[in-house]
Amino acid sequence: MKKRLFALTLVFCILLAPLTGCKNSGGEWVTEEEWVEVENEGSTGNNGSSNNDSQSQNGNQNKPNKRPTNQVTGKNPIITSMTGKDPNANYKVSGKVSVAVNTNRPTDYEALFEAFQAVYKDVELEIRYFSDGDKSLNYILKQASINKLPDVVFDDAASVPTYVAQGLAYPLDKFVKNDPDLKYVSNEILDTYRYGDKLFALPNSIHFSCVMINLDIVEKLNLKMPSLSWTVDDMVAFLKSGTTKEYSGCEQLFGNYTIAAQLCPIYDKTVGLYGYDHKNGKFNLAPMTRGQQLMVDLRKIEGLEAFSLRMSGLDKYTAKFGNSNTSDTRMALKLGKTLVEFDSGTWEDPNLGNFKFDNCLWPYPQSEKGRMPIHVDHSMMMKTAKNPEAAFQLLRFITYSAEGNLARLSMYDEANAGKYVLSSRMYFPVTSHPQVVAKFNSLELPEQYDYMYKNIAKSYRADPKKYMVDFEDVIATATSDWNKVQDGLADATSTNAAMEKKLNTKLSNVLKDFNAKIAKNYK
C-alpha cells in the first residue's frame, strides 16, 4: 500500500507538471519553461560536440549574464532593412515610457531596446529590471499596490485574465485597429487574449511542445526517424519499436494530455489541451476519452513506459535499468535508455548538450499536418500608462512589428557573435511578415525548427493557464478522476460523460464572475 501511495504521488506530480511545475530530484520546482537539469558538463549534445561548443554556437551562450542597466542610449543599435522605415509605425510619439523586464526569464532582448531607442528619439525609455520567478504577476501586483506600475510588461508567462480581473491591463483595440501588420499574427493566438470583446495582450514569442528523441537508440536499433508531420499512429509504432529488453519507448506517459488533443478529428480541431474548446468557450472531452484510452492501452505493453515498471515496486525497473538513482523518476531517460521524452519543448534547446547521449527535439505528432501544440508568452500595456500612444509603439515594436523582430533575430547572426548574452540559438517570432520569415530562415537552423515556425498559424495553444479564466481551479474538478482513468482504475467513457458537464458548469460560473469584473473595471 505504501508503494502504491508513493507511485500515485509521483504520477500526480507528473500530471501537474504542465500546469504548475513538479519538484526535480534536487527539491526545486521546475516549470514548463525551465530547462532540464545539467547532467554532465562534458557530455555531447545533438550535434556531437562538447557541451561548451554546443552552448557557444552563437558566440556567448555560456558567458555570465551582464548586470542589467536601465540606461538605453540607442547609440549602438543593430541596423536592419526596416530600421526607421516601418510605414505603420509612429516615430513622432514622445514622452517617458517604462517597461518591466523579468531577468529571471531566459529571454534574449538586449538589442531590442537599443533598436527601439534609436528610432523613437523623443521617447525616454526606462527599463525596470526585476527577478521574480518565471512570471511577472507578483511583481506587477506589488507595484500596483504602491501606485508604481510600469507602462509596459515585457515577455510575461502569467495568467492574462488575472491582470484583466484586477483592472490593470489597457485594452488595445483602438491602437491595433487598421494596422495592416496585425494580419501576420495568427488569429487563433490573438483571440485567446480577447475578454469581453476587448484585446488585452499581444503575443511576444512562441515555444513549441516537442518530443526529444534519443538518436543513439535510433542508430543502435536501426530505426527510421519519423517524418516531420508524423501522426499519433506513427508515434505508437515508434514507441513499440524502441521497446526492447534494454530500452523503453519512453519514461512517462501518464498525464500526457497533449496526445489527447492531437487525437481530435480535423473537424473538431478547435478543441485543444484538456478538451477545452476556446472558440466555443466550453469543454469537449471526446478527444480526452480517446487519448486516455490510448494511454491505458500503451501502458499495458510490458516495458513500453518505463514508469509503469515502478507501479508494483521498483524490482522490474531496477532489473532493466539498474539502481543508480531510483529516487529520480527520470532515471532511465537520463541513462539514455528511453527512445522518446514527451515532457519537452523548444525552451530546452540550449540544454540538449547536457545529456550523455546524442539527441534532438522533434515536432509533436500531428492529427493534421502542421497542427502542433504551442506555448505563447505575451506583453501588455498597463491601464495607468501616462503616455499610451508612446507606450503602444514600444509594445508594438517588441511583439509583432517587423522592425522589432528583425532587430531581435539579428542578435543570433554569426556576424554578431559575442556581442550579446544569448540564452538560446533562436526564438520563434509571432509574426509571419515576409521579411521576418526570410530572416528566421537565414539563421540556418535544423529543419524541424523551420517546419515549426512555418506552421504557427495551424497550431493550437497548449498553455491554457496563461489565457483561460481560473484554469487551475476549473481543471482541479477533473484531476482525481482522470488519474484513476489513466491508472486503469476507472472507465474513460463513463468518467468523461459525467465530467464534461461538471467542467462546463464550473467554467460557466467562473466566467459569470469574471465578466462582471470586466464590466466593472472597463466601463
C-alpha positions in Angstrom: 0.0 0.0 0.0 2.9 2.4 0.8 4.4 1.7 -2.6 1.1 2.4 -4.3 0.8 5.7 -2.4 4.3 6.7 -3.5 3.5 5.9 -7.1 0.3 7.9 -7.0 2.1 10.9 -5.5 4.7 10.7 -8.3 2.1 10.4 -11.1 0.1 13.3 -9.6 3.2 15.4 -9.7 3.8 14.4 -13.3 0.2 15.3 -14.2 0.5 18.7 -12.8 3.9 19.4 -14.4 2.4 21.2 -17.4 0.2 23.2 -15.1 2.3 24.3 -12.1 5.6 22.5 -12.2 7.0 19.5 -10.5 9.8 19.1 -8.0 13.0 17.8 -9.5 15.4 15.4 -7.8 17.1 18.4 -6.1 13.8 19.5 -4.5 13.4 22.6 -6.7 10.2 23.4 -8.6 10.6 23.0 -12.4 8.0 24.7 -14.7 7.3 24.1 -18.3 9.5 26.9 -19.5 12.6 25.8 -17.5 15.3 23.6 -19.0 16.3 20.1 -18.0 18.9 19.9 -15.2 22.6 19.7 -16.1 23.5 16.1 -16.4 27.2 16.2 -17.4 29.1 19.3 -18.4 31.4 17.4 -20.7 28.8 15.4 -22.5 27.9 15.6 -26.1 24.8 17.2 -27.5 22.6 16.9 -30.5 25.4 17.7 -32.9 28.0 15.5 -31.2 30.1 18.5 -30.0 31.1 19.1 -26.4 28.7 20.9 -24.2 30.7 24.1 -24.2 30.8 24.0 -28.0 27.1 23.5 -28.4 26.3 26.2 -25.9 28.5 28.7 -27.7 27.5 28.3 -31.3 26.0 31.8 -31.2 29.2 33.2 -29.7 28.4 33.5 -26.0 25.6 31.5 -24.5 28.0 30.2 -21.8 29.1 33.7 -20.7 27.9 35.0 -17.4 24.9 37.4 -17.5 25.7 41.0 -17.7 24.5 43.3 -15.0 21.2 44.9 -16.2 21.1 48.6 -16.6 18.2 50.9 -17.2 20.3 53.2 -19.4 19.3 52.7 -23.0 21.1 55.1 -25.4 20.3 53.7 -28.8 23.8 54.7 -29.9 24.9 51.2 -31.0 21.8 49.6 -32.4 21.5 46.7 -34.8 20.6 48.2 -38.2 18.3 46.2 -40.5 16.5 46.8 -43.7 13.5 48.0 -41.7 15.3 50.3 -39.2 13.4 53.6 -39.2 11.4 52.6 -42.3 8.3 50.9 -40.8 5.4 52.5 -42.8 3.0 51.6 -40.0 5.0 52.9 -37.1 4.6 56.3 -35.5 8.1 57.6 -34.8 6.8 61.0 -33.8 5.4 59.9 -30.4 7.0 61.3 -27.3 7.1 61.1 -23.6 8.5 58.8 -20.9 7.7 55.1 -21.1 8.7 52.4 -18.6 9.0 48.7 -19.3 9.3 45.9 -16.8 11.7 43.1 -17.7 12.0 39.9 -15.7 15.6 38.9 -15.8 14.8 35.5 -14.3 13.3 34.5 -17.6 15.7 33.3 -20.3 14.7 35.9 -22.8 17.1 37.5 -25.3 16.2 41.2 -25.5 19.5 43.2 -25.3 19.4 44.5 -28.9 15.7 45.1 -28.9 15.6 48.2 -26.7 18.6 49.8 -28.2 17.0 49.4 -31.7 13.8 51.0 -30.4 15.5 53.9 -28.8 17.5 54.6 -31.9 14.3 55.3 -34.0 12.0 56.6 -31.3 14.2 59.5 -30.4 11.6 61.5 -28.5 10.7 58.7 -26.2 12.5 58.5 -22.9 12.8 54.7 -22.2 13.1 53.4 -18.7 13.7 49.7 -18.1 12.7 48.4 -14.8 14.6 45.1 -14.2 13.4 42.7 -11.6 13.8 39.0 -10.9 10.7 37.1 -9.6 10.2 33.5 -10.7 9.0 32.7 -14.1 6.2 35.2 -14.3 5.7 38.9 -13.8 2.4 38.8 -11.9 3.7 39.0 -8.3 5.9 42.0 -9.3 3.1 43.8 -11.1 0.7 43.3 -8.2 3.2 44.7 -5.8 3.8 47.7 -8.0 0.1 48.3 -8.3 -0.3 48.3 -4.5 2.1 51.3 -4.3 0.9 53.0 -7.5 4.1 52.5 -9.4 3.0 50.3 -12.3 5.3 50.2 -15.3 3.7 51.2 -18.6 4.6 48.0 -20.5 5.2 44.4 -19.3 7.7 42.6 -21.5 7.6 38.9 -22.1 5.3 37.5 -19.4 4.1 34.0 -18.8 1.4 34.7 -16.1 -2.3 34.5 -16.5 -3.7 37.4 -18.6 -7.2 37.0 -17.1 -5.7 37.8 -13.6 -4.5 41.2 -14.9 -7.8 41.9 -16.5 -9.9 40.9 -13.5 -7.8 43.3 -11.4 -8.4 46.1 -13.9 -4.7 46.5 -14.7 -4.4 45.9 -18.4 -5.1 48.5 -21.1 -7.5 47.5 -23.9 -5.6 47.6 -27.1 -8.3 47.6 -29.8 -8.1 51.3 -30.7 -4.3 51.0 -31.2 -4.3 47.9 -33.4 -7.3 48.9 -35.4 -6.4 49.2 -39.1 -2.8 48.2 -38.5 -2.0 46.0 -41.6 0.9 44.3 -39.8 -1.5 42.6 -37.4 -2.7 40.3 -40.3 0.6 38.4 -40.0 -0.2 37.3 -36.5 -2.4 34.1 -36.1 -6.0 35.0 -35.2 -6.1 31.8 -33.2 -3.5 33.3 -30.9 -5.0 36.8 -30.8 -8.4 35.5 -29.9 -7.1 33.9 -26.8 -6.3 37.4 -25.5 -9.8 38.8 -26.0 -12.1 39.1 -23.0 -15.4 40.9 -23.1 -14.7 41.6 -26.8 -11.6 43.6 -25.9 -8.0 42.7 -26.7 -5.8 42.9 -23.6 -2.4 41.5 -24.6 -0.2 40.8 -27.6 1.9 37.7 -28.2 5.6 38.3 -27.7 7.3 35.0 -28.6 6.4 31.3 -29.1 7.7 27.9 -28.0 6.6 24.5 -29.3 6.0 21.4 -27.3 8.2 18.8 -28.8 9.4 15.3 -28.1 13.1 14.6 -27.6 14.4 11.6 -29.5 17.5 9.6 -28.4 19.5 9.4 -31.6 21.8 6.8 -30.1 18.9 4.3 -29.7 17.7 5.1 -33.2 21.1 4.2 -34.5 21.6 1.1 -32.3 18.2 -0.4 -33.2 18.4 0.7 -36.8 15.2 2.7 -36.6 13.9 5.1 -39.2 13.4 8.6 -37.9 9.7 9.8 -38.2 8.7 12.4 -40.7 8.2 16.0 -39.5 4.5 15.6 -39.9 4.2 12.1 -38.2 0.9 11.1 -36.8 -0.2 9.6 -33.4 -0.3 6.2 -35.1 3.3 6.7 -36.2 4.2 7.6 -32.7 2.7 4.4 -31.3 4.7 2.3 -33.8 7.9 4.3 -33.0 7.4 3.7 -29.2 6.9 0.0 -29.8 9.9 -0.3 -32.0 12.0 1.3 -29.3 10.9 -1.1 -26.6 13.3 -4.0 -26.0 14.9 -5.9 -23.1 17.4 -3.0 -22.8 15.3 0.1 -23.8 11.8 1.5 -23.2 9.8 3.6 -25.6 9.5 6.4 -23.1 9.9 7.2 -19.4 6.4 8.5 -18.7 3.1 8.6 -20.5 0.9 9.4 -17.5 -0.7 12.8 -17.7 0.3 13.3 -21.4 -2.9 15.1 -22.3 -1.3 16.7 -25.3 -1.7 13.5 -27.1 -5.4 13.6 -26.4 -5.6 17.0 -28.2 -3.8 15.5 -31.2 -6.5 12.9 -31.4 -9.1 15.5 -32.2 -10.6 14.7 -35.6 -9.9 17.5 -38.1 -13.5 18.8 -38.0 -13.1 19.4 -34.2 -9.6 21.0 -34.4 -10.7 23.9 -32.2 -10.5 21.5 -29.3 -7.1 21.7 -27.6 -5.4 20.7 -24.4 -7.6 19.1 -21.8 -10.5 19.0 -24.2 -11.0 22.8 -23.9 -12.6 24.4 -26.9 -11.6 28.1 -26.7 -13.6 29.1 -29.7 -16.9 27.9 -28.2 -15.9 28.5 -24.6 -16.6 25.0 -23.3 -15.1 21.6 -22.8 -15.5 18.7 -25.3 -14.0 15.6 -23.8 -14.4 13.2 -26.8 -10.7 13.5 -27.7 -9.7 13.2 -24.0 -11.6 9.9 -23.9 -9.7 8.6 -26.9 -6.4 9.9 -25.6 -6.8 8.4 -22.1 -7.8 5.0 -23.6 -4.7 5.1 -25.8 -2.5 5.8 -22.7 -4.1 2.9 -20.8 -3.5 0.6 -23.7 0.1 1.6 -24.2 0.9 1.3 -20.5 -0.3 -2.3 -20.6 2.6 -3.1 -23.0 5.3 -4.5 -20.8 8.2 -2.1 -20.6 7.0 0.5 -23.2 6.6 3.0 -20.4 9.5 2.8 -18.0 7.5 4.4 -15.2 4.9 1.6 -15.3 7.6 -0.8 -14.2 7.6 1.1 -10.9 3.9 0.7 -10.1 4.1 -2.6 -8.2 7.5 -1.7 -6.7 11.0 -1.0 -8.1 12.1 -4.6 -8.8 11.2 -4.6 -12.5 12.5 -1.1 -13.0 15.9 -1.8 -11.4 16.1 -5.2 -13.2 16.0 -3.4 -16.5 17.8 -0.1 -15.8 19.8 -0.7 -12.6 19.5 1.3 -9.4 21.9 4.2 -9.8 19.3 6.8 -8.6 15.9 5.3 -8.4 14.5 8.3 -6.5 14.8 10.2 -9.8 11.6 9.5 -11.7 13.5 10.1 -15.0 16.4 7.9 -14.2 16.0 5.7 -17.3 15.8 8.8 -19.6 19.0 10.3 -18.1 20.8 7.0 -18.5 19.9 7.0 -22.2 17.6 4.1 -22.0 14.4 5.6 -23.4 13.7 6.4 -27.0 11.3 9.4 -26.6 10.9 12.1 -24.0 7.4 13.8 -24.1 7.8 16.5 -21.5 10.0 18.6 -23.7 9.9 21.7 -25.8 12.0 24.3 -27.7 12.7 26.0 -24.4 15.0 23.1 -23.7 17.1 23.5 -26.9 20.0 25.2 -25.1 20.3 22.3 -22.7 20.3 19.3 -25.1 24.0 19.0 -24.8 23.7 18.2 -21.1 22.6 14.7 -21.7 25.1 11.8 -22.1 23.5 10.7 -25.4 23.1 12.2 -28.8 19.6 13.7 -29.2 17.3 16.2 -30.9 14.0 17.9 -30.5 11.3 16.8 -32.9 7.8 18.2 -33.7 5.0 16.7 -31.8 2.9 14.1 -33.5 0.1 15.7 -35.5 -3.6 14.8 -36.3 -3.4 17.3 -39.2 -0.1 18.3 -40.9 1.3 21.3 -39.1 -1.1 21.3 -36.2 1.2 21.4 -33.2 1.0 22.5 -29.5 2.5 25.9 -28.8 3.2 28.0 -25.7 2.9 31.7 -26.1 4.4 34.4 -23.9 2.9 37.9 -24.0 3.3 41.6 -23.4 0.8 44.1 -22.2 0.3 47.8 -21.6 -0.9 48.8 -18.2 -4.0 50.9 -17.7 -2.1 53.6 -15.9 0.2 54.4 -18.8 0.7 58.2 -18.8 1.8 58.3 -22.5 -0.3 55.5 -24.0 0.5 56.3 -27.6 4.2 56.1 -27.0 3.8 53.0 -24.7 1.9 51.3 -27.5 4.6 52.0 -30.0 7.0 50.2 -27.7 4.5 47.3 -27.2 4.1 47.0 -30.9 7.8 47.1 -31.5 8.5 44.2 -29.1 5.7 42.0 -30.3 4.5 41.9 -33.9 6.4 44.7 -35.7 8.7 43.5 -38.5 11.2 46.2 -37.5 11.5 45.0 -33.9 11.6 41.3 -34.8 14.3 41.8 -37.4 16.5 43.6 -34.8 15.8 40.8 -32.3 16.6 38.0 -34.7 19.7 39.7 -35.8 21.2 39.1 -32.4 21.7 35.5 -33.5 23.6 36.3 -36.7 27.1 34.9 -36.9 28.2 38.5 -37.6 27.0 39.5 -34.1 28.6 36.6 -32.3 30.0 37.7 -28.9 28.1 41.0 -28.7 25.1 39.8 -26.7 24.3 37.4 -23.8 22.1 34.9 -25.5 20.2 32.1 -23.8 19.4 30.1 -27.0 20.3 29.9 -30.6 16.9 31.3 -31.8 13.5 32.4 -30.8 10.2 32.0 -32.6 8.6 35.3 -33.6 4.8 35.7 -33.5 4.6 37.4 -36.9 4.8 35.8 -40.3 5.7 39.0 -42.0 7.7 38.1 -45.2 10.9 39.9 -44.1 10.8 38.3 -40.7 10.2 34.8 -42.2 13.2 35.4 -44.5 15.4 36.5 -41.6 14.4 33.5 -39.5 15.2 31.1 -42.4 18.6 32.8 -42.8 19.7 31.5 -39.4 20.1 28.1 -40.9 18.5 26.2 -38.1 17.7 22.4 -38.2 14.8 21.6 -40.5 12.4 20.8 -37.6 12.6 24.5 -36.4 11.9 25.8 -39.8 8.9 23.4 -40.1 7.5 24.5 -36.7 7.8 28.2 -37.4 6.2 27.8 -40.8 3.1 26.2 -39.2 2.4 28.5 -36.3 -0.9 29.6 -37.9 -2.1 26.0 -37.9 -1.0 25.3 -34.3 -3.0 25.4 -31.1 -2.3 26.7 -27.6 -1.1 24.1 -25.1 -0.8 26.6 -22.2 -4.4 27.3 -21.1 -3.2 28.5 -17.7 -2.0 31.7 -19.4 -5.3 32.7 -21.1 -8.1 30.6 -19.7 -10.0 32.2 -16.8 -9.2 30.4 -13.5 -7.9 27.5 -15.4 -6.2 25.7 -12.4 -9.3 25.9 -10.3 -11.6 24.7 -13.1 -9.4 21.8 -14.1 -8.9 20.6 -10.5 -12.5 19.4 -10.8 -11.3 16.5 -13.0 -7.8 15.8 -11.8 -8.6 13.0 -9.3 -11.0 11.2 -11.7 -8.5 11.5 -14.7 -5.8 10.0 -12.5 -7.9 6.9 -11.9 -8.7 6.6 -15.6 -5.1 6.6 -16.7 -4.2 4.2 -13.9 -6.7 1.8 -15.4 -8.9 2.1 -12.3 -11.9 3.8 -14.0 -13.5 3.8 -17.4 -12.7 6.7 -19.6 -16.0 6.9 -21.5 -18.3 6.9 -18.4 -16.0 9.1 -16.4 -15.8 11.8 -19.1 -19.5 11.7 -19.9 -20.2 12.9 -16.4 -17.0 15.1 -16.2 -17.8 17.2 -19.3 -21.0 18.6 -17.6 -19.1 19.2 -14.3 -16.3 21.1 -16.1 -18.7 23.2 -18.2 -20.8 24.1 -15.2 -17.7 25.1 -13.2 -16.4 27.2 -16.1 -19.8 28.9 -16.7 -19.9 30.0 -13.0 -16.3 31.3 -13.2 -16.9 33.2 -16.4 -20.0 34.8 -15.0 -18.0 36.3 -12.1 -15.1 37.2 -14.4 -17.4 39.1 -16.9 -18.9 41.0 -14.0 -15.4 42.2 -13.1 -14.7 43.3 -16.7 -17.9 45.2 -16.8 -17.0 47.0 -13.6 -13.3 47.7 -14.4 -13.7 48.6 -18.1 -16.9 50.7 -18.4 
